[in-house]
Amino acid sequence: MIDKHDHSMHAAPCVTISCAHDLGLVTAMAASLRVNCTVVSPPGAGCVMGAPWWVALVAACPLPALLDCGQAAGYAACALRAGVRGVIAHVPVAQHHALVSLARVTGGHVMTHRPLSLDLPPRGAGPVLERYLRAFPA
């Protein structure tokens, strides 16, 4: 049976963001280029920064957003309950099934592996992001 809540094969380009500035850049560039894009938290950010930080950061974001909770099923569950629509949790099978059950109730989804994602450089991120997004078919 195919688990519709495990979207480990992510087709859209993904970009790692960690602040409102990065999110604004990615959102504006994706809209300008008319491409689909997903924003992803830094690895393990769900454990370090927490779900409330991510919810606040992406509240007005029109793009799909994934919170990486590393190997912490508890943090992923808290994030789903807090309204996070997509979590990444590399957890044992039993915990994954429990998270999928919770995701069905909350309307979210769970990924077992972090998708490949562009890490924005501290300087000159605009041109790097534009090249990256243009490399994906519309």
PyMOL commands that set and color helices and strands:
alter all, ss='L'
color gray80, all
select helices_A, chain A and resi 20-33+45-48+51-57+73-81+93-106+125-134
alter helices_A, ss='H'
color red, helices_A
select strands_A, chain A and resi 14-16+38-40+65-68+86-88+109-111+118-119
alter strands_A, ss='S'
color yellow, strands_A
deselect
rebuild
show_as cartoon
